[in-house]
Amino acid sequence: MSEVLCRHCRFWCELPVGDPMESGPYKVTGIGTGLCRRYPPVGLRPLKPKLEDTADVAGAAGWPITWNFDWCGEFVPDLDRR
Protein backbone atom coordinates (compact mmCIF):
# COMPACT_ATOMS: atom_id res chain seq x y z
CA MET A 1 0.00 0.00 0.00
CA SER A 2 1.19 3.53 -0.73
CA GLU A 3 1.91 6.14 1.91
CA VAL A 4 -1.07 7.94 3.43
CA LEU A 5 -0.26 11.31 1.84
CA CYS A 6 -2.32 13.85 -0.09
CA ARG A 7 -0.56 12.98 -3.36
CA HIS A 8 -1.88 9.40 -3.07
CA CYS A 9 -5.46 10.40 -2.14
CA ARG A 10 -8.37 10.23 -4.58
CA PHE A 11 -9.66 13.62 -3.35
CA TRP A 12 -6.43 15.54 -4.07
CA CYS A 13 -5.98 17.45 -7.34
CA GLU A 14 -2.45 18.64 -8.15
CA LEU A 15 -2.11 22.24 -9.34
CA PRO A 16 -0.27 22.79 -12.64
CA VAL A 17 3.37 23.86 -12.17
CA GLY A 18 3.90 27.55 -12.89
CA ASP A 19 0.19 28.35 -12.99
CA PRO A 20 -0.19 31.07 -10.32
CA MET A 21 -3.29 30.92 -8.16
CA GLU A 22 -4.35 33.55 -5.67
CA SER A 23 -5.06 32.08 -2.26
CA GLY A 24 -5.57 34.64 0.43
CA PRO A 25 -2.49 36.78 1.02
CA TYR A 26 -0.12 34.58 -1.02
CA LYS A 27 0.26 33.05 -4.48
CA VAL A 28 0.62 29.35 -5.17
CA THR A 29 2.65 28.26 -8.19
CA GLY A 30 1.74 24.60 -8.25
CA ILE A 31 5.09 23.21 -7.11
CA GLY A 32 4.05 20.26 -4.91
CA THR A 33 0.69 21.82 -4.08
CA GLY A 34 -2.86 20.83 -4.85
CA LEU A 35 -6.49 21.17 -3.88
CA CYS A 36 -8.22 18.92 -1.36
CA ARG A 37 -11.64 18.23 -2.85
CA ARG A 38 -12.93 15.95 -0.10
CA TYR A 39 -15.68 18.43 0.78
CA PRO A 40 -17.40 21.24 -1.18
CA PRO A 41 -15.55 24.57 -1.48
CA VAL A 42 -15.66 26.75 1.63
CA GLY A 43 -16.35 30.48 1.77
CA LEU A 44 -13.34 32.77 1.64
CA ARG A 45 -12.97 35.80 3.87
CA PRO A 46 -12.10 39.09 2.20
CA LEU A 47 -8.65 40.47 3.01
CA LYS A 48 -10.11 43.90 3.79
CA PRO A 49 -12.55 44.14 6.72
CA LYS A 50 -15.13 46.19 4.83
CA LEU A 51 -15.41 46.50 1.06
CA GLU A 52 -17.49 49.18 -0.61
CA ASP A 53 -18.50 46.78 -3.37
CA THR A 54 -19.43 43.49 -1.71
CA ALA A 55 -20.04 41.93 -5.13
CA ASP A 56 -16.25 41.42 -5.30
CA VAL A 57 -16.47 38.70 -2.65
CA ALA A 58 -20.03 37.47 -3.14
CA GLY A 59 -19.90 33.76 -3.78
CA ALA A 60 -16.12 33.57 -3.36
CA ALA A 61 -15.22 30.05 -2.32
CA GLY A 62 -12.38 27.58 -2.73
CA TRP A 63 -10.93 24.24 -1.73
CA PRO A 64 -8.11 24.04 0.82
CA ILE A 65 -4.63 24.11 -0.71
CA THR A 66 -2.29 21.46 0.63
CA TRP A 67 1.24 20.21 0.02
CA ASN A 68 1.59 16.82 -1.64
CA PHE A 69 3.18 15.43 1.55
CA ASP A 70 0.33 16.57 3.86
CA TRP A 71 -2.18 14.07 5.23
CA CYS A 72 -5.47 13.92 7.14
CA GLY A 73 -7.91 11.42 8.61
CA GLU A 74 -10.11 11.50 5.48
CA PHE A 75 -7.57 9.73 3.23
CA VAL A 76 -8.96 7.39 0.55
CA PRO A 77 -6.35 5.79 -1.73
CA ASP A 78 -6.41 6.76 -5.40
CA LEU A 79 -5.95 3.42 -7.11
CA ASP A 80 -5.01 5.13 -10.40
CA ARG A 81 -1.95 6.84 -8.80
CA ARG A 82 -0.18 3.76 -7.45
Phi, psi and omega per residue, in radians:
M1 nan 2.548 -3.136
S2 -1.338 2.929 3.109
E3 -1.122 2.614 3.130
V4 -1.473 1.355 -3.119
L5 -2.247 2.736 3.135
C6 -0.903 -0.739 -3.063
R7 -1.115 -0.275 3.119
H8 -1.828 0.109 -3.059
C9 -1.652 2.485 3.141
R10 -1.205 -0.311 -3.108
F11 -1.593 -0.092 -3.054
W12 -1.660 2.367 -3.130
C13 -2.161 1.968 -3.097
E14 -1.196 2.407 3.089
L15 -1.414 2.510 3.109
P16 -1.095 2.422 3.127
V17 -1.162 2.323 3.096
G18 1.425 -0.021 3.126
D19 -1.640 1.704 -3.061
P20 -1.136 2.463 3.135
M21 -2.364 2.213 3.099
E22 -1.271 2.297 3.087
S23 -2.525 1.622 -3.100
G24 1.147 -2.361 -3.062
P25 -1.445 0.096 -3.109
Y26 -2.358 2.914 3.106
K27 -1.916 2.510 3.101
V28 -1.931 2.321 -3.112
T29 -1.905 0.233 3.032
G30 1.352 0.219 3.133
I31 -1.572 1.686 -3.137
G32 1.311 0.303 3.141
T33 -2.075 2.766 3.116
G34 -2.810 -3.113 -3.119
L35 -1.868 2.328 3.030
C36 -1.552 1.976 -3.090
R37 -1.881 0.572 3.128
R38 -1.152 -0.654 -3.134
Y39 -2.158 2.907 3.105
P40 -1.059 2.786 3.095
P41 -0.972 2.595 3.116
V42 -1.871 2.677 3.139
G43 -1.111 2.494 3.133
L44 -1.819 2.413 3.096
R45 -1.438 2.483 3.053
P46 -1.204 2.636 3.123
L47 -1.252 -0.552 3.118
K48 -1.645 2.460 -3.106
P49 -1.072 -0.667 -3.098
K50 -2.440 2.098 3.111
L51 -1.814 2.470 3.097
E52 -1.166 -0.714 -3.129
D53 -1.869 1.698 -3.084
T54 -1.253 -0.168 3.091
A55 -1.124 -0.391 3.122
D56 -1.088 -0.527 -3.096
V57 -1.981 -0.054 -3.136
A58 -1.091 2.188 3.123
G59 1.338 0.126 3.139
A60 -1.247 2.155 -3.132
A61 -2.623 2.829 3.126
G62 -2.889 2.876 3.073
W63 -1.542 2.666 3.088
P64 -1.101 2.443 3.074
I65 -1.672 2.277 -3.117
T66 -2.283 2.797 2.990
W67 -1.377 2.728 -3.140
N68 -1.171 -0.313 -3.140
F69 -1.726 0.065 3.062
D70 -1.256 3.000 3.105
W71 -2.754 2.828 3.067
C72 -2.649 3.127 -3.134
G73 -1.412 0.022 -3.120
E74 -1.756 0.180 -3.042
F75 -1.007 2.306 2.984
V76 -2.305 2.134 -3.064
P77 -1.074 2.447 3.042
D78 -1.635 1.842 -3.047
L79 -1.197 -0.310 3.079
D80 -1.381 -0.277 -3.077
R81 -1.826 0.412 -3.098
R82 -1.123 nan nan
